[in-house]
Amino acid sequence: MRFSSNVKPYVLLLIVGTFLLLGYVYFNFFSERLNRDILIDEDQKSTSLSRLVFRSRVRNMVSPEKLLYKQPSVLVGRTDVVSVTPWLAPIIWEGTFDPVLVDNIYKPMNLTIATTVFAIGKYVRFLQDFLETAEKHFMVGFNMRYYVFTDRPHDVPSVNLTRGRHLSVIQVPGSKRWQEISARRMEIIQTTIERQIRREADYIFCLDVDSKFHAHWGSESLGRLVAVIHPGYYEQTRDRFPYERRPASTAYIPMDEGDYYYGGAMIGGFVEDVYTLAKVCQTRFEEDAGNSIEAAWQEESHLNRYLLYNKPSKVLSPEYLWQDFKAKTKEVKVIRFSGVIKNYAEVRSNVENEEVAIRPAKEKLNLVVAVK
């Protein structure tokens, strides 16, 4: 069949278009089939991370040339504690790392660390000690962004911050129930990551304000998802852990399951990974609230459930979360961070009446940010 010179360009265009259409159909068919074959954790699917952009990324562990440090050994070291989990995540104890070496690997990366604290109601009184001791011991030499959530922004103390460290005060609603404040932390952390932290930081630590730093806490604690072993239960068996044991709760953990009991006073890791954790825990908390149930230890119960099936990549020993009323044990060579002694009946308004019905409905958060 012959075509006139005027028709030939249209015929060629039609042929090329047909091939492009077939290629498009072929690609979509196999792409869809591939996506069906990849298993995606339900927790990850529910977070819609694909719509958000995070700064966090994996970097090579590059050591500076001519840096002198003690030669490591595979035969000599701590033998009184376990320094690795069954899933091969390191457990960080004094004597298991070289702080000079680790900090010299991470500092050239020019990382920014976000730190969130909640100073609600009378808890604002603990903020000055928290910030002043953090400036002496916590991630010294790193860029730091503190995010202070409070219902009393005018009571936030003025603290001298070193170069590269900043403080943002974010106003949040108060509450008459300390349990509700505890439970809402995950929602507020999730919201603030979405709005600003994901663009401003590489790592994040969510810490309790009624605590203070006593010794070096540096880059040895950095990891994708970081948890801390609760000082009250590191010597106990799993059947003694205060997990949520009621099957009706989404935080439920059976008696024959569990790794460690993790403290809710410290959550850390890549901003993206902590965002996923916070979003999943908040979703589960709301599901419980809809069923008129509150987990035994609010966000700490949901945290332990999440970490049981989404293993942390690094675990901090109780050195990183001690309690001032607790005597130091032989395993704990140094106390880095601890909860201060306080009168709960005085700082928590409803500590004597904790059997108050939970409030399933939640008003939309209105966070007001001021930078100091």
Salt bridges, closest charged atoms under 4 A:
GLU32 OE2 - ARG36 NH1 3.43
GLU42 OE2 - LYS45 NZ 3.08
ASP43 OD1 - ARG284 NH2 3.02
ASP80 OD1 - ARG78 NE 2.78
GLU94 OE1 - ARG336 NH2 2.52
ASP129 OD2 - LYS212 NZ 3.47
GLU135 OE2 - ARG165 NE 2.63
GLU180 OE2 - ARG359 NH2 2.99
GLU187 OE1 - ARG184 NE 3.49
ASP202 OD2 - ARG55 NH2 2.97
ASP202 OD1 - ARG59 NH2 3.62
ASP208 OD1 - ARG185 NH1 2.67
ASP210 OD2 - LYS342 NZ 2.95
GLU220 OE1 - HIS216 NE2 3.18
GLU244 OE2 - ARG246 NE 2.77
ASP259 OD2 - LYS311 NZ 2.49
ASP273 OD1 - ARG224 NH2 2.84
ASP288 OD2 - HIS302 NE2 3.63
GLU294 OE1 - ARG177 NH2 3.52
GLU299 OE2 - ARG185 NH2 2.41
GLU319 OE1 - ARG336 NE 3.03
ASP324 OD1 - HIS214 NE2 3.98
GLU331 OE2 - LYS330 NZ 2.96
GLU346 OE2 - LYS122 NZ 3.54
GLU346 OE1 - ARG125 NH1 2.83
GLU363 OE2 - ARG184 NH1 3.41
GLU363 OE1 - ARG359 NH2 3.82
